[in-house]
Amino acid sequence: MKKLLLIALPVTLLFSCQQKETLPDTFPMKVAKAYGFENLDQVNSISYSWNVQRDSVNVFTRNWTWNIKENTVDYVGQDTSYSYSLAAETMPPADQGFINDKYWAMMPFQLAWDTGYTFETTENVSSPIKGLNTTKLTIVYGSGDGYTPGDAYDLYVDEDYKLREWVFRRGNGAEGRPTTWENEQKVGPLTFITEHRNAEGNRTLWISDIEVK
């Protein structure tokens, strides 16, 4: 894996407009709803560019279109482009990037889509970078399927159920790297967070060119 802000993440459930009717009104679901999860049945596809700052000059970009109802993905990288089905028995190398990038672009929705994780909440916790008063939502994935099972996230959520910072902890380790979640952008019926900064205040990763159809 390239030495970037890449995070290989568990395999997500496929989108289903029925999920919002069957999932309980848990704290993770409230976060998903704050970003428009209940409107996903209106969406056919989501396109976006995932960008990471490799160094002071170079930016690495991947472009995605997730055709939700067709269950396919269109990928455009620096050297190649192709489409593939999420129902295929064998996934192409780009699929690991797709899963990673989708968590950065749509983490609130993953809280509703995903199964196989446990969670707990702790109120009145200061976020690690800005010291905001938040509810800490800790998500721990199980050891089943996925690219890196057993990973954990500490999500720092405000009173409006909006994600303000997170810490990713590989393999549920004790230490992780905090990152901000900044700059809301409403596109169609959905809301996205488009910018992420590290503890030093440097923009390290961002989502751009978002289209919802």
Secondary structure, 3 states (H helix, E strand, C coil): CCCCCCCCCCCCCCCCCCHHHHCCCCHHHHHHHHCCHHHHHHCCEEEEEEEEECCCCCEEEEEEEEECCCCEEEEECCCCEEEEECCCCCCCCHHHHHHHHHHHHHHHHHHHHCCCEEEEEEEEEECCCCCCEEEEEEEEECCCCCCCCCCEEEEEECCCCCEEEEEEEHHHCCCCEEEECEEEEEECCEEEEEEEECCCCCEEEEEEEEEEC
